[in-house]
């Protein structure tokens, strides 16, 4: 009986880990016959787990959605990730999620082992709400995430930066957060190319489309691809030559700004964007190594304006520090004079001479 229960838990974990499993593969994973797998599936169904069976040679077992949420199996790493995600979502800009995430976090906290909660407490995440930043609808984010997970074609209305809206059909691959926003990396079927979409501008249509085969993201890194795409969509774009090689720590620290291109063993190009020249100059202020402005020339002028402003601020700060030092010296002098008047003038060395009559 104990062996059967352990096998059922393992089977349930496999069904939750992947969308669909052929019976033969499940039998191989569990070390049993396909007949035993069928019996175990029937036992799980008796416990109200909605397990579906696909027909035909390519059919398999799939854990479907039922009328109630059944118990979920989470390993230690998954439980920590869920708790950290819930705590982050509780203060995020995803509309309608904050209070719900907090309630779910409280329930999870009640059953987590103390050792896991100590790990979660060490991963402190703070959320700062930025005024004017659009929030993401929780339903849209969930629908897009599900389409990415299940590899289902997505049909949605998309509003561009000019407010124009049109129907898009795409194969969703990855969700990426960058700069406090959610982005969908997808293969656009109309343009037959990779595209990045802001999720707060997406309005999905139901039902989801047919399945598709995964494609390899150019460069193999979805986050880097999105960062490059976002950088190229800014109204103001710049190129600077960084005095560091492309594989250096200094270059890697700015890769989220845009695209890094090697030049030689001592330098590389950084191509990035922002919504104003001032913002471009502000981002350059975070660079920890020297750089040269390649383009546009107006950026160099903006850097001079900011440099003058910083120089004036530093000069004013030095003047204030000098005035504070002078005031402190004057206070010390006044204190010393007051002490002298209270005790009398200092006595000189003793004399052997007698006063005259």
ZAFIDREN-234789 format. One record per residue (C-alpha): residue number from 1; residue in three letters; x, y, z. Coordinates in nm, 3 decimals, padded with zeros to 5 digits, always signed. Example, Ala and Ser with C-alpha at 12.3 -4.5 7.8 and 13.67 -1.06 7.14 Angstrom:
// residues 2
<pt pos="1" code="ALA" x="+01.230" y="-00.450" z="+00.780"/>
<pt pos="2" code="SER" x="+01.367" y="-00.106" z="+00.714"/>
END
This chain:
// residues 357
<pt pos="1" code="UNK" x="+00.000" y="+00.000" z="+00.000"/>
<pt pos="2" code="UNK" x="+00.283" y="+00.240" z="+00.089"/>
<pt pos="3" code="UNK" x="+00.456" y="+00.161" z="-00.241"/>
<pt pos="4" code="UNK" x="+00.135" y="+00.229" z="-00.434"/>
<pt pos="5" code="UNK" x="+00.081" y="+00.563" z="-00.258"/>
<pt pos="6" code="UNK" x="+00.438" y="+00.670" z="-00.332"/>
<pt pos="7" code="UNK" x="+00.393" y="+00.573" z="-00.697"/>
<pt pos="8" code="UNK" x="+00.068" y="+00.771" z="-00.719"/>
<pt pos="9" code="UNK" x="+00.243" y="+01.080" z="-00.583"/>
<pt pos="10" code="UNK" x="+00.525" y="+01.039" z="-00.834"/>
<pt pos="11" code="UNK" x="+00.274" y="+00.992" z="-01.116"/>
<pt pos="12" code="UNK" x="+00.088" y="+01.304" z="-01.009"/>
<pt pos="13" code="UNK" x="+00.412" y="+01.501" z="-01.004"/>
<pt pos="14" code="UNK" x="+00.492" y="+01.389" z="-01.360"/>
<pt pos="15" code="UNK" x="+00.146" y="+01.488" z="-01.484"/>
<pt pos="16" code="UNK" x="+00.184" y="+01.833" z="-01.328"/>
<pt pos="17" code="UNK" x="+00.530" y="+01.884" z="-01.477"/>
<pt pos="18" code="UNK" x="+00.436" y="+01.843" z="-01.844"/>
<pt pos="19" code="UNK" x="+00.129" y="+01.901" z="-02.058"/>
<pt pos="20" code="UNK" x="+00.095" y="+01.546" z="-02.195"/>
<pt pos="21" code="UNK" x="+00.261" y="+01.208" z="-02.137"/>
<pt pos="22" code="UNK" x="+00.242" y="+00.894" z="-02.352"/>
<pt pos="23" code="UNK" x="+00.144" y="+00.590" z="-02.144"/>
<pt pos="24" code="UNK" x="+00.461" y="+00.400" z="-02.238"/>
<pt pos="25" code="UNK" x="+00.684" y="+00.686" z="-02.122"/>
<pt pos="26" code="UNK" x="+00.501" y="+00.712" z="-01.790"/>
<pt pos="27" code="UNK" x="+00.540" y="+00.336" z="-01.741"/>
<pt pos="28" code="UNK" x="+00.914" y="+00.365" z="-01.809"/>
<pt pos="29" code="UNK" x="+00.954" y="+00.656" z="-01.567"/>
<pt pos="30" code="UNK" x="+00.766" y="+00.470" z="-01.292"/>
<pt pos="31" code="UNK" x="+00.920" y="+00.128" z="-01.361"/>
<pt pos="32" code="UNK" x="+00.584" y="-00.044" z="-01.405"/>
<pt pos="33" code="UNK" x="+00.367" y="-00.177" z="-01.687"/>
<pt pos="34" code="UNK" x="+00.128" y="+00.033" z="-01.892"/>
<pt pos="35" code="UNK" x="-00.156" y="-00.165" z="-01.733"/>
<pt pos="36" code="UNK" x="-00.044" y="-00.049" z="-01.387"/>
<pt pos="37" code="UNK" x="-00.031" y="+00.308" z="-01.517"/>
<pt pos="38" code="UNK" x="-00.393" y="+00.278" z="-01.630"/>
<pt pos="39" code="UNK" x="-00.497" y="+00.152" z="-01.287"/>
<pt pos="40" code="UNK" x="-00.309" y="+00.435" z="-01.115"/>
<pt pos="41" code="UNK" x="-00.478" y="+00.686" z="-01.346"/>
<pt pos="42" code="UNK" x="-00.816" y="+00.547" z="-01.240"/>
<pt pos="43" code="UNK" x="-00.715" y="+00.586" z="-00.872"/>
<pt pos="44" code="UNK" x="-00.626" y="+00.951" z="-00.928"/>
<pt pos="45" code="UNK" x="-00.955" y="+01.010" z="-01.105"/>
<pt pos="46" code="UNK" x="-01.133" y="+00.863" z="-00.803"/>
<pt pos="47" code="UNK" x="-00.959" y="+01.135" z="-00.599"/>
<pt pos="48" code="UNK" x="-01.114" y="+01.399" z="-00.833"/>
<pt pos="49" code="UNK" x="-00.803" y="+01.467" z="-01.042"/>
<pt pos="50" code="UNK" x="-00.932" y="+01.550" z="-01.394"/>
<pt pos="51" code="UNK" x="-00.705" y="+01.333" z="-01.608"/>
<pt pos="52" code="UNK" x="-00.786" y="+01.321" z="-01.978"/>
<pt pos="53" code="UNK" x="-00.681" y="+01.059" z="-02.231"/>
<pt pos="54" code="UNK" x="-00.591" y="+01.148" z="-02.588"/>
<pt pos="55" code="UNK" x="-00.710" y="+00.909" z="-02.858"/>
<pt pos="56" code="UNK" x="-00.500" y="+00.762" z="-03.138"/>
<pt pos="57" code="UNK" x="-00.133" y="+00.659" z="-03.168"/>
<pt pos="58" code="UNK" x="-00.007" y="+01.000" z="-03.050"/>
<pt pos="59" code="UNK" x="-00.251" y="+01.014" z="-02.759"/>
<pt pos="60" code="UNK" x="-00.144" y="+01.031" z="-02.400"/>
<pt pos="61" code="UNK" x="-00.246" y="+01.128" z="-02.049"/>
<pt pos="62" code="UNK" x="-00.306" y="+01.491" z="-01.962"/>
<pt pos="63" code="UNK" x="-00.396" y="+01.659" z="-01.634"/>
<pt pos="64" code="UNK" x="-00.688" y="+01.882" z="-01.724"/>
<pt pos="65" code="UNK" x="-00.879" y="+02.152" z="-01.542"/>
<pt pos="66" code="UNK" x="-01.164" y="+02.048" z="-01.316"/>
<pt pos="67" code="UNK" x="-01.433" y="+02.220" z="-01.115"/>
<pt pos="68" code="UNK" x="-01.210" y="+02.258" z="-00.808"/>
<pt pos="69" code="UNK" x="-00.837" y="+02.302" z="-00.749"/>
<pt pos="70" code="UNK" x="-00.683" y="+01.968" z="-00.645"/>
<pt pos="71" code="UNK" x="-00.375" y="+01.944" z="-00.421"/>
<pt pos="72" code="UNK" x="-00.051" y="+02.039" z="-00.597"/>
<pt pos="73" code="UNK" x="+00.286" y="+01.876" z="-00.543"/>
<pt pos="74" code="UNK" x="+00.578" y="+02.117" z="-00.509"/>
<pt pos="75" code="UNK" x="+00.938" y="+02.027" z="-00.440"/>
<pt pos="76" code="UNK" x="+01.153" y="+02.251" z="-00.215"/>
<pt pos="77" code="UNK" x="+01.285" y="+02.470" z="-00.498"/>
<pt pos="78" code="UNK" x="+00.938" y="+02.517" z="-00.648"/>
<pt pos="79" code="UNK" x="+00.787" y="+02.608" z="-00.309"/>
<pt pos="80" code="UNK" x="+01.055" y="+02.873" z="-00.248"/>
<pt pos="81" code="UNK" x="+01.007" y="+03.015" z="-00.598"/>
<pt pos="82" code="UNK" x="+00.628" y="+03.031" z="-00.554"/>
<pt pos="83" code="UNK" x="+00.655" y="+03.205" z="-00.217"/>
<pt pos="84" code="UNK" x="+00.904" y="+03.463" z="-00.346"/>
<pt pos="85" code="UNK" x="+00.688" y="+03.522" z="-00.652"/>
<pt pos="86" code="UNK" x="+00.377" y="+03.571" z="-00.440"/>
<pt pos="87" code="UNK" x="+00.553" y="+03.816" z="-00.211"/>
<pt pos="88" code="UNK" x="+00.678" y="+04.012" z="-00.510"/>
<pt pos="89" code="UNK" x="+00.334" y="+04.010" z="-00.674"/>
<pt pos="90" code="UNK" x="+00.175" y="+04.137" z="-00.352"/>
<pt pos="91" code="UNK" x="+00.342" y="+04.473" z="-00.413"/>
<pt pos="92" code="UNK" x="+00.362" y="+04.470" z="-00.791"/>
<pt pos="93" code="UNK" x="+00.187" y="+04.675" z="-01.051"/>
<pt pos="94" code="UNK" x="-00.024" y="+04.385" z="-01.179"/>
<pt pos="95" code="UNK" x="-00.381" y="+04.502" z="-01.141"/>
<pt pos="96" code="UNK" x="-00.605" y="+04.298" z="-00.908"/>
<pt pos="97" code="UNK" x="-00.326" y="+04.069" z="-00.789"/>
<pt pos="98" code="UNK" x="-00.182" y="+04.231" z="-00.475"/>
<pt pos="99" code="UNK" x="-00.439" y="+04.127" z="-00.215"/>
<pt pos="100" code="UNK" x="-00.495" y="+03.786" z="-00.375"/>
<pt pos="101" code="UNK" x="-00.122" y="+03.713" z="-00.377"/>
<pt pos="102" code="UNK" x="-00.099" y="+03.811" z="-00.013"/>
<pt pos="103" code="UNK" x="-00.382" y="+03.572" z="+00.084"/>
<pt pos="104" code="UNK" x="-00.215" y="+03.288" z="-00.105"/>
<pt pos="105" code="UNK" x="+00.118" y="+03.367" z="+00.060"/>
<pt pos="106" code="UNK" x="-00.039" y="+03.345" z="+00.405"/>
<pt pos="107" code="UNK" x="-00.180" y="+03.001" z="+00.325"/>
<pt pos="108" code="UNK" x="+00.154" y="+02.882" z="+00.193"/>
<pt pos="109" code="UNK" x="+00.335" y="+03.019" z="+00.499"/>
<pt pos="110" code="UNK" x="+00.121" y="+02.800" z="+00.727"/>
<pt pos="111" code="UNK" x="+00.238" y="+02.475" z="+00.570"/>
<pt pos="112" code="UNK" x="+00.597" y="+02.549" z="+00.466"/>
<pt pos="113" code="UNK" x="+00.875" y="+02.389" z="+00.673"/>
<pt pos="114" code="UNK" x="+01.073" y="+02.637" z="+00.882"/>
<pt pos="115" code="UNK" x="+01.393" y="+02.565" z="+00.691"/>
<pt pos="116" code="UNK" x="+01.231" y="+02.672" z="+00.364"/>
<pt pos="117" code="UNK" x="+01.083" y="+02.986" z="+00.513"/>
<pt pos="118" code="UNK" x="+01.430" y="+03.090" z="+00.634"/>
<pt pos="119" code="UNK" x="+01.549" y="+03.068" z="+00.272"/>
<pt pos="120" code="UNK" x="+01.255" y="+03.277" z="+00.158"/>
<pt pos="121" code="UNK" x="+01.321" y="+03.542" z="+00.423"/>
<pt pos="122" code="UNK" x="+01.677" y="+03.576" z="+00.293"/>
<pt pos="123" code="UNK" x="+01.542" y="+03.672" z="-00.051"/>
<pt pos="124" code="UNK" x="+01.399" y="+04.014" z="+00.026"/>
<pt pos="125" code="UNK" x="+01.237" y="+04.183" z="-00.276"/>
<pt pos="126" code="UNK" x="+01.113" y="+04.540" z="-00.259"/>
<pt pos="127" code="UNK" x="+00.869" y="+04.692" z="-00.509"/>
<pt pos="128" code="UNK" x="+00.860" y="+05.063" z="-00.580"/>
<pt pos="129" code="UNK" x="+00.558" y="+05.187" z="-00.771"/>
<pt pos="130" code="UNK" x="+00.655" y="+05.429" z="-01.046"/>
<pt pos="131" code="UNK" x="+00.393" y="+05.700" z="-01.111"/>
<pt pos="132" code="UNK" x="+00.248" y="+05.683" z="-01.461"/>
<pt pos="133" code="UNK" x="+00.372" y="+05.332" z="-01.537"/>
<pt pos="134" code="UNK" x="+00.091" y="+05.118" z="-01.684"/>
<pt pos="135" code="UNK" x="-00.016" y="+04.810" z="-01.491"/>
<pt pos="136" code="UNK" x="-00.065" y="+04.468" z="-01.648"/>
<pt pos="137" code="UNK" x="-00.405" y="+04.304" z="-01.630"/>
<pt pos="138" code="UNK" x="-00.369" y="+03.979" z="-01.434"/>
<pt pos="139" code="UNK" x="-00.605" y="+03.791" z="-01.666"/>
<pt pos="140" code="UNK" x="-00.412" y="+03.891" z="-01.978"/>
<pt pos="141" code="UNK" x="-00.079" y="+03.803" z="-01.817"/>
<pt pos="142" code="UNK" x="-00.211" y="+03.462" z="-01.714"/>
<pt pos="143" code="UNK" x="-00.355" y="+03.393" z="-02.060"/>
<pt pos="144" code="UNK" x="-00.028" y="+03.485" z="-02.231"/>
<pt pos="145" code="UNK" x="+00.176" y="+03.278" z="-01.984"/>
<pt pos="146" code="UNK" x="-00.048" y="+02.975" z="-02.041"/>
<pt pos="147" code="UNK" x="-00.012" y="+03.008" z="-02.420"/>
<pt pos="148" code="UNK" x="+00.368" y="+03.020" z="-02.382"/>
<pt pos="149" code="UNK" x="+00.366" y="+02.715" z="-02.156"/>
<pt pos="150" code="UNK" x="+00.134" y="+02.506" z="-02.374"/>
<pt pos="151" code="UNK" x="+00.282" y="+02.624" z="-02.706"/>
<pt pos="152" code="UNK" x="-00.055" y="+02.741" z="-02.838"/>
<pt pos="153" code="UNK" x="-00.090" y="+03.002" z="-03.110"/>
<pt pos="154" code="UNK" x="-00.214" y="+03.333" z="-02.972"/>
<pt pos="155" code="UNK" x="-00.460" y="+03.578" z="-03.135"/>
<pt pos="156" code="UNK" x="-00.474" y="+03.920" z="-02.975"/>
<pt pos="157" code="UNK" x="-00.549" y="+04.285" z="-03.042"/>
<pt pos="158" code="UNK" x="-00.236" y="+04.494" z="-02.998"/>
<pt pos="159" code="UNK" x="-00.216" y="+04.869" z="-02.940"/>
<pt pos="160" code="UNK" x="+00.106" y="+05.027" z="-03.067"/>
<pt pos="161" code="UNK" x="+00.281" y="+05.334" z="-02.926"/>
<pt pos="162" code="UNK" x="+00.063" y="+05.562" z="-03.142"/>
<pt pos="163" code="UNK" x="-00.258" y="+05.413" z="-03.003"/>
<pt pos="164" code="UNK" x="-00.345" y="+05.219" z="-03.317"/>
<pt pos="165" code="UNK" x="-00.492" y="+04.873" z="-03.256"/>
<pt pos="166" code="UNK" x="-00.489" y="+04.574" z="-03.487"/>
<pt pos="167" code="UNK" x="-00.522" y="+04.196" z="-03.475"/>
<pt pos="168" code="UNK" x="-00.197" y="+04.001" z="-03.439"/>
<pt pos="169" code="UNK" x="-00.144" y="+03.625" z="-03.469"/>
<pt pos="170" code="UNK" x="+00.174" y="+03.489" z="-03.316"/>
<pt pos="171" code="UNK" x="+00.347" y="+03.190" z="-03.163"/>
<pt pos="172" code="UNK" x="+00.427" y="+03.295" z="-02.804"/>
<pt pos="173" code="UNK" x="+00.759" y="+03.167" z="-02.670"/>
<pt pos="174" code="UNK" x="+00.877" y="+03.366" z="-02.366"/>
<pt pos="175" code="UNK" x="+00.759" y="+03.626" z="-02.114"/>
<pt pos="176" code="UNK" x="+01.033" y="+03.867" z="-02.006"/>
<pt pos="177" code="UNK" x="+01.034" y="+04.147" z="-01.749"/>
<pt pos="178" code="UNK" x="+01.254" y="+04.445" z="-01.833"/>
<pt pos="179" code="UNK" x="+01.251" y="+04.795" z="-01.690"/>
<pt pos="180" code="UNK" x="+00.947" y="+04.718" z="-01.474"/>
<pt pos="181" code="UNK" x="+00.734" y="+04.605" z="-01.770"/>
<pt pos="182" code="UNK" x="+00.625" y="+04.266" z="-01.905"/>
<pt pos="183" code="UNK" x="+00.717" y="+04.177" z="-02.264"/>
<pt pos="184" code="UNK" x="+00.611" y="+03.885" z="-02.483"/>
<pt pos="185" code="UNK" x="+00.869" y="+03.743" z="-02.722"/>
<pt pos="186" code="UNK" x="+00.681" y="+03.573" z="-03.007"/>
<pt pos="187" code="UNK" x="+00.711" y="+03.465" z="-03.369"/>
<pt pos="188" code="UNK" x="+00.480" y="+03.695" z="-03.566"/>
<pt pos="189" code="UNK" x="+00.308" y="+03.481" z="-03.832"/>
<pt pos="190" code="UNK" x="+00.211" y="+03.780" z="-04.049"/>
<pt pos="191" code="UNK" x="+00.563" y="+03.923" z="-04.060"/>
<pt pos="192" code="UNK" x="+00.735" y="+03.584" z="-04.038"/>
<pt pos="193" code="UNK" x="+00.984" y="+03.721" z="-03.789"/>
<pt pos="194" code="UNK" x="+01.047" y="+03.759" z="-03.417"/>
<pt pos="195" code="UNK" x="+00.864" y="+04.044" z="-03.245"/>
<pt pos="196" code="UNK" x="+00.848" y="+04.184" z="-02.891"/>
<pt pos="197" code="UNK" x="+00.509" y="+04.295" z="-02.756"/>
<pt pos="198" code="UNK" x="+00.431" y="+04.487" z="-02.438"/>
<pt pos="199" code="UNK" x="+00.179" y="+04.280" z="-02.242"/>
<pt pos="200" code="UNK" x="-00.002" y="+04.587" z="-02.106"/>
<pt pos="201" code="UNK" x="-00.098" y="+04.665" z="-02.468"/>
<pt pos="202" code="UNK" x="-00.230" y="+04.313" z="-02.541"/>
<pt pos="203" code="UNK" x="-00.596" y="+04.213" z="-02.537"/>
<pt pos="204" code="UNK" x="-00.618" y="+03.839" z="-02.603"/>
<pt pos="205" code="UNK" x="-00.895" y="+03.673" z="-02.801"/>
<pt pos="206" code="UNK" x="-01.037" y="+03.335" z="-02.708"/>
<pt pos="207" code="UNK" x="-01.009" y="+03.050" z="-02.766"/>
<pt pos="208" code="UNK" x="-00.637" y="+02.993" z="-02.813"/>
<pt pos="209" code="UNK" x="-00.524" y="+02.870" z="-03.151"/>
<pt pos="210" code="UNK" x="-00.362" y="+02.539" z="-03.249"/>
<pt pos="211" code="UNK" x="-00.033" y="+02.413" z="-03.112"/>
<pt pos="212" code="UNK" x="+00.306" y="+02.485" z="-03.268"/>
<pt pos="213" code="UNK" x="+00.663" y="+02.360" z="-03.257"/>
<pt pos="214" code="UNK" x="+00.912" y="+02.566" z="-03.056"/>
<pt pos="215" code="UNK" x="+01.161" y="+02.781" z="-03.245"/>
<pt pos="216" code="UNK" x="+01.510" y="+02.871" z="-03.133"/>
<pt pos="217" code="UNK" x="+01.542" y="+03.232" z="-03.020"/>
<pt pos="218" code="UNK" x="+01.818" y="+03.420" z="-03.208"/>
<pt pos="219" code="UNK" x="+02.124" y="+03.414" z="-02.986"/>
<pt pos="220" code="UNK" x="+01.961" y="+03.164" z="-02.753"/>
<pt pos="221" code="UNK" x="+01.883" y="+03.427" z="-02.486"/>
<pt pos="222" code="UNK" x="+01.526" y="+03.558" z="-02.475"/>
<pt pos="223" code="UNK" x="+01.602" y="+03.829" z="-02.217"/>
<pt pos="224" code="UNK" x="+01.893" y="+03.968" z="-02.419"/>
<pt pos="225" code="UNK" x="+01.685" y="+03.962" z="-02.737"/>
<pt pos="226" code="UNK" x="+01.405" y="+04.158" z="-02.569"/>
<pt pos="227" code="UNK" x="+01.651" y="+04.408" z="-02.423"/>
<pt pos="228" code="UNK" x="+01.794" y="+04.473" z="-02.769"/>
<pt pos="229" code="UNK" x="+01.449" y="+04.506" z="-02.922"/>
<pt pos="230" code="UNK" x="+01.330" y="+04.749" z="-02.655"/>
<pt pos="231" code="UNK" x="+01.645" y="+04.957" z="-02.692"/>
<pt pos="232" code="UNK" x="+01.587" y="+04.991" z="-03.066"/>
<pt pos="233" code="UNK" x="+01.226" y="+05.104" z="-03.014"/>
<pt pos="234" code="UNK" x="+01.314" y="+05.413" z="-02.808"/>
<pt pos="235" code="UNK" x="+01.265" y="+05.753" z="-02.977"/>
<pt pos="236" code="UNK" x="+01.624" y="+05.855" z="-02.883"/>
<pt pos="237" code="UNK" x="+01.907" y="+05.613" z="-02.953"/>
<pt pos="238" code="UNK" x="+02.278" y="+05.640" z="-02.894"/>
<pt pos="239" code="UNK" x="+02.605" y="+05.460" z="-02.955"/>
<pt pos="240" code="UNK" x="+02.907" y="+05.495" z="-02.726"/>
<pt pos="241" code="UNK" x="+03.249" y="+05.332" z="-02.733"/>
<pt pos="242" code="UNK" x="+03.323" y="+05.171" z="-02.398"/>
<pt pos="243" code="UNK" x="+03.688" y="+05.156" z="-02.287"/>
<pt pos="244" code="UNK" x="+03.656" y="+04.788" z="-02.196"/>
<pt pos="245" code="UNK" x="+03.636" y="+04.462" z="-02.395"/>
<pt pos="246" code="UNK" x="+03.296" y="+04.315" z="-02.475"/>
<pt pos="247" code="UNK" x="+03.353" y="+04.015" z="-02.245"/>
<pt pos="248" code="UNK" x="+03.455" y="+04.227" z="-01.945"/>
<pt pos="249" code="UNK" x="+03.250" y="+04.271" z="-01.628"/>
<pt pos="250" code="UNK" x="+03.204" y="+04.641" z="-01.709"/>
<pt pos="251" code="UNK" x="+03.045" y="+04.556" z="-02.045"/>
<pt pos="252" code="UNK" x="+02.827" y="+04.280" z="-01.900"/>
<pt pos="253" code="UNK" x="+02.695" y="+04.521" z="-01.636"/>
<pt pos="254" code="UNK" x="+02.540" y="+04.743" z="-01.906"/>
<pt pos="255" code="UNK" x="+02.412" y="+04.471" z="-02.140"/>
<pt pos="256" code="UNK" x="+02.054" y="+04.526" z="-02.019"/>
<pt pos="257" code="UNK" x="+02.069" y="+04.881" z="-02.159"/>
<pt pos="258" code="UNK" x="+02.093" y="+04.757" z="-02.517"/>
<pt pos="259" code="UNK" x="+02.331" y="+04.576" z="-02.750"/>
<pt pos="260" code="UNK" x="+02.705" y="+04.517" z="-02.702"/>
<pt pos="261" code="UNK" x="+02.927" y="+04.488" z="-03.011"/>
<pt pos="262" code="UNK" x="+03.298" y="+04.396" z="-02.981"/>
<pt pos="263" code="UNK" x="+03.549" y="+04.634" z="-03.144"/>
<pt pos="264" code="UNK" x="+03.891" y="+04.510" z="-03.032"/>
<pt pos="265" code="UNK" x="+04.062" y="+04.367" z="-02.725"/>
<pt pos="266" code="UNK" x="+04.027" y="+04.696" z="-02.534"/>
<pt pos="267" code="UNK" x="+03.690" y="+04.838" z="-02.637"/>
<pt pos="268" code="UNK" x="+03.334" y="+04.767" z="-02.750"/>
<pt pos="269" code="UNK" x="+03.028" y="+04.955" z="-02.872"/>
<pt pos="270" code="UNK" x="+02.714" y="+04.997" z="-02.663"/>
<pt pos="271" code="UNK" x="+02.395" y="+05.077" z="-02.855"/>
<pt pos="272" code="UNK" x="+02.100" y="+05.175" z="-02.635"/>
<pt pos="273" code="UNK" x="+01.796" y="+05.399" z="-02.621"/>
<pt pos="274" code="UNK" x="+01.578" y="+05.615" z="-02.396"/>
<pt pos="275" code="UNK" x="+01.287" y="+05.857" z="-02.418"/>
<pt pos="276" code="UNK" x="+01.502" y="+06.176" z="-02.411"/>
<pt pos="277" code="UNK" x="+01.859" y="+06.302" z="-02.444"/>
<pt pos="278" code="UNK" x="+01.859" y="+06.371" z="-02.073"/>
<pt pos="279" code="UNK" x="+01.767" y="+06.007" z="-02.003"/>
<pt pos="280" code="UNK" x="+02.050" y="+05.889" z="-02.232"/>
<pt pos="281" code="UNK" x="+02.298" y="+06.103" z="-02.039"/>
<pt pos="282" code="UNK" x="+02.153" y="+05.981" z="-01.710"/>
<pt pos="283" code="UNK" x="+02.213" y="+05.617" z="-01.811"/>
<pt pos="284" code="UNK" x="+02.571" y="+05.696" z="-01.911"/>
<pt pos="285" code="UNK" x="+02.629" y="+05.833" z="-01.563"/>
<pt pos="286" code="UNK" x="+02.591" y="+05.478" z="-01.430"/>
<pt pos="287" code="UNK" x="+02.879" y="+05.344" z="-01.643"/>
<pt pos="288" code="UNK" x="+03.181" y="+05.258" z="-01.431"/>
<pt pos="289" code="UNK" x="+03.446" y="+05.295" z="-01.706"/>
<pt pos="290" code="UNK" x="+03.536" y="+05.569" z="-01.951"/>
<pt pos="291" code="UNK" x="+03.355" y="+05.599" z="-02.282"/>
<pt pos="292" code="UNK" x="+03.338" y="+05.811" z="-02.598"/>
<pt pos="293" code="UNK" x="+03.017" y="+05.933" z="-02.759"/>
<pt pos="294" code="UNK" x="+02.994" y="+05.804" z="-03.116"/>
<pt pos="295" code="UNK" x="+02.639" y="+05.914" z="-03.198"/>
<pt pos="296" code="UNK" x="+02.442" y="+06.141" z="-03.181"/>
<pt pos="297" code="UNK" x="+02.649" y="+06.462" z="-03.142"/>
<pt pos="298" code="UNK" x="+02.368" y="+06.618" z="-02.938"/>
<pt pos="299" code="UNK" x="+02.438" y="+06.365" z="-02.664"/>
<pt pos="300" code="UNK" x="+02.786" y="+06.508" z="-02.613"/>
<pt pos="301" code="UNK" x="+02.631" y="+06.855" z="-02.571"/>
<pt pos="302" code="UNK" x="+02.385" y="+06.714" z="-02.315"/>
<pt pos="303" code="UNK" x="+02.673" y="+06.559" z="-02.121"/>
<pt pos="304" code="UNK" x="+02.845" y="+06.900" z="-02.106"/>
<pt pos="305" code="UNK" x="+02.526" y="+07.060" z="-01.974"/>
<pt pos="306" code="UNK" x="+02.499" y="+06.795" z="-01.704"/>
<pt pos="307" code="UNK" x="+02.871" y="+06.818" z="-01.623"/>
<pt pos="308" code="UNK" x="+02.837" y="+07.197" z="-01.565"/>
<pt pos="309" code="UNK" x="+02.538" y="+07.133" z="-01.341"/>
<pt pos="310" code="UNK" x="+02.729" y="+06.874" z="-01.136"/>
<pt pos="311" code="UNK" x="+03.034" y="+07.104" z="-01.117"/>
<pt pos="312" code="UNK" x="+02.822" y="+07.388" z="-00.982"/>
<pt pos="313" code="UNK" x="+02.662" y="+07.152" z="-00.731"/>
<pt pos="314" code="UNK" x="+03.003" y="+07.028" z="-00.618"/>
<pt pos="315" code="UNK" x="+03.132" y="+07.386" z="-00.588"/>
<pt pos="316" code="UNK" x="+02.832" y="+07.494" z="-00.385"/>
<pt pos="317" code="UNK" x="+02.879" y="+07.192" z="-00.163"/>
<pt pos="318" code="UNK" x="+03.248" y="+07.279" z="-00.111"/>
<pt pos="319" code="UNK" x="+03.150" y="+07.637" z="-00.023"/>
<pt pos="320" code="UNK" x="+02.899" y="+07.515" z="+00.233"/>
<pt pos="321" code="UNK" x="+03.154" y="+07.281" z="+00.385"/>
<pt pos="322" code="UNK" x="+03.403" y="+07.570" z="+00.413"/>
<pt pos="323" code="UNK" x="+03.145" y="+07.791" z="+00.582"/>
<pt pos="324" code="UNK" x="+03.064" y="+07.513" z="+00.827"/>
<pt pos="325" code="UNK" x="+03.433" y="+07.470" z="+00.911"/>
<pt pos="326" code="UNK" x="+03.474" y="+07.846" z="+00.964"/>
<pt pos="327" code="UNK" x="+03.167" y="+07.858" z="+01.189"/>
<pt pos="328" code="UNK" x="+03.298" y="+07.565" z="+01.394"/>
<pt pos="329" code="UNK" x="+03.637" y="+07.734" z="+01.436"/>
<pt pos="330" code="UNK" x="+03.466" y="+08.057" z="+01.548"/>
<pt pos="331" code="UNK" x="+03.260" y="+07.863" z="+01.803"/>
<pt pos="332" code="UNK" x="+03.573" y="+07.699" z="+01.942"/>
<pt pos="333" code="UNK" x="+03.746" y="+08.039" z="+01.968"/>
<pt pos="334" code="UNK" x="+03.448" y="+08.197" z="+02.145"/>
<pt pos="335" code="UNK" x="+03.434" y="+07.906" z="+02.390"/>
<pt pos="336" code="UNK" x="+03.805" y="+07.943" z="+02.469"/>
<pt pos="337" code="UNK" x="+03.770" y="+08.322" z="+02.529"/>
<pt pos="338" code="UNK" x="+03.476" y="+08.267" z="+02.762"/>
<pt pos="339" code="UNK" x="+03.679" y="+08.017" z="+02.965"/>
<pt pos="340" code="UNK" x="+03.969" y="+08.264" z="+02.990"/>
<pt pos="341" code="UNK" x="+03.750" y="+08.541" z="+03.128"/>
<pt pos="342" code="UNK" x="+03.608" y="+08.308" z="+03.391"/>
<pt pos="343" code="UNK" x="+03.944" y="+08.182" z="+03.527"/>
<pt pos="344" code="UNK" x="+04.163" y="+08.495" z="+03.476"/>
<pt pos="345" code="UNK" x="+04.470" y="+08.534" z="+03.262"/>
<pt pos="346" code="UNK" x="+04.718" y="+08.254" z="+03.260"/>
<pt pos="347" code="UNK" x="+04.989" y="+08.273" z="+03.529"/>
<pt pos="348" code="UNK" x="+05.350" y="+08.316" z="+03.421"/>
<pt pos="349" code="UNK" x="+05.646" y="+08.137" z="+03.578"/>
<pt pos="350" code="UNK" x="+05.718" y="+08.206" z="+03.948"/>
<pt pos="351" code="UNK" x="+05.963" y="+08.497" z="+04.028"/>
<pt pos="352" code="UNK" x="+06.216" y="+08.528" z="+04.317"/>
<pt pos="353" code="UNK" x="+06.201" y="+08.909" z="+04.315"/>
<pt pos="354" code="UNK" x="+06.013" y="+09.094" z="+04.587"/>
<pt pos="355" code="UNK" x="+05.774" y="+09.376" z="+04.513"/>
<pt pos="356" code="UNK" x="+05.908" y="+09.726" z="+04.585"/>
<pt pos="357" code="UNK" x="+05.774" y="+09.923" z="+04.878"/>
END
